[in-house]
Amino acid sequence: MTAMTRKTRERRPTSFYFLAAFFFLFVLFLYGPMLTIFILSFQGENGGLTFPMNGFSFHWFGNLFEQQAVGDFGGSFMRSLKLGLIVMVVTVVVSFMAGLAFRRRFRGDSVIFYLAIASLIVPSILISLGIGLLFNIVEWQPQWFTSALGAHLTWTFPFGLLIMFAVFNRFDPSYEEAARDLGASNWQTIQYVVLPMVGPSLIGVAMFSFTLSYDEFARTLMTAGALNTLPLEIYGMTTNVTTPVLYALGTVTTGFSFVVIAIALGSVAIMRRRKGQKA
């Protein structure tokens, strides 16, 4: 039997075509809206929010950085960027320390673990509402760098913790034992052995926590105070802005997200290359 005859007889099952169609619809629903927003952001100066396009220009990107009658693009973007960076640093540090701590069993470790991840099953809007009410009860003014920061950490830290648990479960402690046999202190072992080995995973936690915070809406709604973050600003603009400047903002923020992903992937590649050279 020839190879061609074998391929002809080995037909793919019906499930293959069903899954292929499902994947096509998934890609269409995922990237279709992004592509539509990207195209409409290049409307001409007299263009509207829908097709057909009235010319082609970069007018709305320039208008994005001008004084707006409605919306604060620059301020909301900087607040989201600062908040995302703070959340990223805190999540990475605390997740790494928690991963180290949970490598050994201690009294109450199961209770602490389930308390830490419990926020994943609580609706985000309820957490936002609860934190906002708590700040009002104690007469504290909700701010993006206080109440919103705490709300975002309830979302990012459980994911960081679960990732680090998976990493340390596969970590071979013999490397640490070898370092101590050679006279390394506990800090030197962490700095020169543990951190380089789990570094790519920490970069993944950093990217994950930053993007979760940067895009978070529900947990920011009741906790950001008087100054909006970018997701809140975009949501408010959908009922007020009637020009393609909103699409230009979506294109810019999507491009920024891809830049963050590229930086993270580049950092992981560099770390792996250095690790290979040292080996």
ZAMARGU-4260 file (C-alpha; in steps of 0.2 Angstrom, whole numbers, plus 5000, padded with zeros to 4 digits):
<rodrens>
0) 5000/5000/5000 | 5008/5017/4995 | 5009/5032/5006 | 4996/5041/4995 | 4983/5027/4997
5) 4986/5027/5015 | 4983/5045/5017 | 4967/5044/5006 | 4960/5030/5017 | 4965/5038/5034
10) 4951/5052/5034 | 4950/5064/5048 | 4936/5061/5060 | 4921/5072/5061 | 4926/5079/5077
15) 4941/5087/5069 | 4931/5098/5058 | 4919/5102/5072 | 4934/5108/5083 | 4942/5117/5068
20) 4926/5127/5065 | 4925/5131/5083 | 4942/5137/5083 | 4939/5148/5068 | 4924/5156/5077
25) 4934/5158/5092 | 4948/5168/5082 | 4934/5178/5073 | 4926/5183/5089 | 4943/5187/5098
30) 4951/5197/5084 | 4937/5203/5073 | 4932/5217/5085 | 4950/5222/5087 | 4952/5223/5068
35) 4937/5233/5066 | 4942/5246/5079 | 4960/5246/5072 | 4952/5250/5054 | 4940/5263/5060
40) 4953/5272/5070 | 4960/5278/5053 | 4944/5287/5048 | 4946/5304/5039 | 4943/5320/5048
45) 4924/5320/5044 | 4922/5301/5047 | 4910/5293/5060 | 4910/5278/5071 | 4903/5266/5058
50) 4907/5260/5040 | 4909/5265/5027 | 4925/5275/5030 | 4926/5293/5025 | 4944/5295/5020
55) 4960/5289/5028 | 4970/5299/5040 | 4980/5299/5057 | 4969/5314/5063 | 4961/5305/5077
60) 4978/5299/5084 | 4983/5317/5085 | 4967/5322/5092 | 4970/5309/5106 | 4984/5319/5114
65) 4974/5336/5113 | 4963/5344/5126 | 4946/5334/5125 | 4929/5341/5129 | 4925/5324/5137
70) 4938/5312/5145 | 4955/5313/5152 | 4965/5301/5141 | 4982/5305/5147 | 4978/5306/5166
75) 4968/5290/5166 | 4982/5281/5156 | 4996/5286/5168 | 4985/5281/5183 | 4982/5264/5175
80) 5000/5262/5171 | 5006/5267/5188 | 4993/5256/5196 | 4998/5241/5185 | 5017/5243/5189
85) 5014/5244/5208 | 5002/5229/5207 | 5015/5219/5197 | 5029/5223/5209 | 5019/5218/5224
90) 5012/5203/5217 | 5029/5196/5211 | 5037/5199/5227 | 5024/5192/5238 | 5020/5177/5227
95) 5039/5172/5227 | 5040/5174/5246 | 5024/5164/5248 | 5030/5151/5236 | 5046/5149/5246
100) 5036/5148/5263 | 5024/5135/5257 | 5037/5123/5252 | 5037/5116/5270 | 5021/5112/5279
105) 5016/5123/5294 | 5001/5124/5305 | 4987/5132/5297 | 4994/5132/5279 | 4978/5125/5271
110) 4968/5138/5279 | 4979/5152/5274 | 4980/5145/5256 | 4961/5144/5254 | 4959/5162/5261
115) 4972/5168/5249 | 4963/5161/5234 | 4945/5163/5240 | 4943/5180/5231 | 4944/5171/5214
120) 4927/5163/5217 | 4919/5179/5224 | 4911/5191/5210 | 4923/5205/5207 | 4909/5218/5208
125) 4905/5212/5226 | 4923/5214/5231 | 4924/5232/5224 | 4908/5236/5232 | 4913/5229/5249
130) 4930/5239/5249 | 4921/5255/5244 | 4909/5253/5258 | 4922/5249/5270 | 4932/5265/5265
135) 4916/5275/5267 | 4912/5268/5284 | 4929/5272/5291 | 4928/5289/5282 | 4943/5286/5271
140) 4942/5293/5253 | 4944/5279/5240 | 4959/5282/5229 | 4967/5272/5214 | 4983/5270/5224
145) 4975/5264/5240 | 4958/5255/5239 | 4959/5251/5220 | 4977/5244/5224 | 4970/5233/5237
150) 4956/5227/5226 | 4967/5223/5211 | 4979/5213/5223 | 4964/5202/5228 | 4963/5198/5209
155) 4982/5196/5204 | 4989/5188/5220 | 4980/5172/5219 | 4985/5169/5201 | 5003/5173/5206
160) 5002/5161/5221 | 4996/5147/5210 | 5009/5149/5197 | 5023/5149/5210 | 5016/5134/5218
165) 5017/5125/5202 | 5034/5131/5199 | 5041/5126/5216 | 5032/5109/5215 | 5044/5105/5201
170) 5059/5113/5208 | 5073/5101/5213 | 5080/5105/5230 | 5097/5097/5226 | 5103/5112/5218
175) 5101/5122/5234 | 5109/5108/5244 | 5124/5109/5232 | 5125/5127/5234 | 5125/5126/5253
180) 5138/5112/5252 | 5149/5124/5243 | 5147/5137/5257 | 5133/5148/5250 | 5122/5157/5263
185) 5103/5156/5262 | 5103/5173/5253 | 5116/5168/5241 | 5107/5152/5237 | 5091/5162/5233
190) 5101/5175/5223 | 5112/5164/5213 | 5102/5148/5212 | 5084/5150/5215 | 5080/5166/5206
195) 5089/5162/5190 | 5080/5146/5189 | 5062/5153/5193 | 5066/5169/5184 | 5056/5166/5168
200) 5041/5161/5179 | 5042/5177/5189 | 5042/5187/5172 | 5026/5177/5168 | 5018/5182/5185
205) 5024/5200/5182 | 5016/5201/5164 | 5000/5192/5170 | 4998/5203/5185 | 5001/5219/5176
210) 4989/5215/5162 | 4975/5210/5174 | 4977/5226/5184 | 4979/5237/5168 | 4962/5230/5161
215) 4952/5228/5177 | 4935/5236/5177 | 4924/5228/5190 | 4936/5229/5205 | 4940/5247/5200
220) 4922/5253/5198 | 4919/5257/5217 | 4937/5259/5223 | 4945/5271/5211 | 4938/5287/5219
225) 4936/5303/5209 | 4949/5299/5197 | 4946/5286/5183 | 4958/5273/5177 | 4959/5269/5159
230) 4945/5255/5158 | 4933/5267/5168 | 4937/5281/5157 | 4934/5271/5141 | 4918/5265/5148
235) 4912/5282/5152 | 4917/5288/5135 | 4906/5276/5126 | 4891/5286/5131 | 4898/5303/5128
240) 4911/5303/5114 | 4904/5302/5096 | 4920/5303/5086 | 4933/5289/5081 | 4945/5296/5094
245) 4938/5282/5105 | 4944/5269/5092 | 4961/5278/5091 | 4962/5276/5110 | 4958/5257/5108
250) 4971/5255/5095 | 4985/5263/5105 | 4981/5254/5121 | 4980/5237/5112 | 4997/5241/5104
255) 5004/5245/5121 | 4998/5228/5127 | 5007/5220/5113 | 5023/5230/5117 | 5022/5224/5136
260) 5020/5206/5130 | 5035/5207/5118 | 5046/5215/5132 | 5041/5200/5143 | 5045/5187/5130
265) 5061/5195/5126 | 5066/5195/5144 | 5062/5177/5146 | 5073/5173/5130 | 5087/5183/5137
270) 5087/5174/5154 | 5086/5157/5145 | 5101/5161/5134 | 5111/5167/5149 | 5106/5151/5158
275) 5112/5141/5144 | 5128/5150/5142 | 5132/5147/5161 | 5128/5129/5159
</rodrens>
